Amino acid sequence: MQATDADYADVVEWRRDLHAHPELQFEVHRTAAFVAQKLTEFGCDEIVTGIGKTGVVGVIKGQRQVSGRVIGLRADMDALPIEEETGVPWASKTKGVMHACGHDGHTAMLLGAARELARSRAFDGTAVVIFQPAEEGGGGGRAMVEDGLMDRFAINEVYAMHTEPGLPIGQFMTASGPLAASADGFRIRIDGKGAHGASPHVSVDPLVVGANILLALQTIVSRNVHPRQCAVVTVGWMAGGKAGNVIPQTAEMGGTTRTFDPATRDLMEKRITDIATHVATAYGATATVTYKHMFPPVVNHGKQTAFAVDVARSLVGDENVNGAMEPLMGSEDFAFMLEARPGNIMLIGNGDGPSVHEAGYDFNDAAIPFGIAYFKALVERGLPLV
């Protein structure tokens, strides 16, 4: 896995090209075309575009087809609406859009693995490489599943990988069970009564109501969620009024919740709605809550996680693989694929540097050989020839 050969140089070139041309959500047309062209060059047995709007799927059949088993490998293709501040030569050429979460690296590594699997075909069964759009808030994983991904390609198990800044290059980590939290969103509109700023006594100030709702929401986790459960309630924005001497008629706020447990997830919605409406009523205002279920928690399956950990350890040694990491409060819409089929998502070391979703982040190309080797080994060890 030394980063010195021509194949590695190819994948670095692909990764940097993808980085320089980021695309958002489902509008990954250039990226999808790039992926489909590479899969064609590799000689995949079947290439299907337009799965989940702009997803791409490649089918690679092994030397033998006795087992009849199919393993899916997934990478995400979309970028984020962030203005890049890396200063690298391959920085984004699209203003206000950048690959700040490593999806360029995920796609390049899976392309590298697809090329090697198509060359050797040293497995009994079929590998299906899945390139997904709209992981960043668009539900691309759900769209692909609803478009028949798992049934159409008869996938038995599905695996993914995600870059992890702060984890050294050549190290992996994952866990069985909940690995990443659900992600839901809420919006609260408060209707009060506007007035001149000098006459607050004739108003119903929606900003005061909103401030009290915001503070009360912070009691949900501390006073309603079981101490052994994890949950987050965050209000990320609040707005109302435009002039310092005018009490506005309305105010709004919005935020996110994160949980691992379905019952806790339902509790979040109920308590946010109850608190907002009742606090508003107490002040003589009204509150309308819009709550959106976005992504379920990522729950790795036990058998497949044990296998993934064993594969990673076979590549880098026991000491470089943590198979029992602490769950993360971030979300990942690979959750939809894990609801449809058993599987695992593994974190791969990206070394030191800025975190994902930061303007200074760039995928570390030194991780590429480890990612390719891991994806390839999942297929060859999971579908052995003998």
Secondary structure, 3 states (H helix, E strand, C coil): CCCCCHHHHHHHHHHHHHHHCCCECCCCHHHHHHHHHHHHHHCCCEEEEEECCCEEEEEEECCECCCCCEEEEEEECCEECCCCCCCCCCCCCCCCCECCCCHHHHHHHHHHHHHHHHHHCCCECEEEEEEECCCCCCCHHHHHHHCCHHHHCCCCEEEEEEEECCCCCCCEECECEEEECCEEEEEEEEECECEECCCHHHCECHHHHHHHHHHHHCHHHHHHCCCCCCEEEEEEEEECCCCCCEECCEEEEEEEEEECCHHHHHHHHHHHHHHHHHHHHHCCCEEEEEEEEEECCEEECHHHHHHHHHHHHHHHCHHHEECECCCECCCCCCHHHHHHCCEEEEEEECCCCCCCCCCCCCCCHHHHHHHHHHHHHHHHHHCCCC
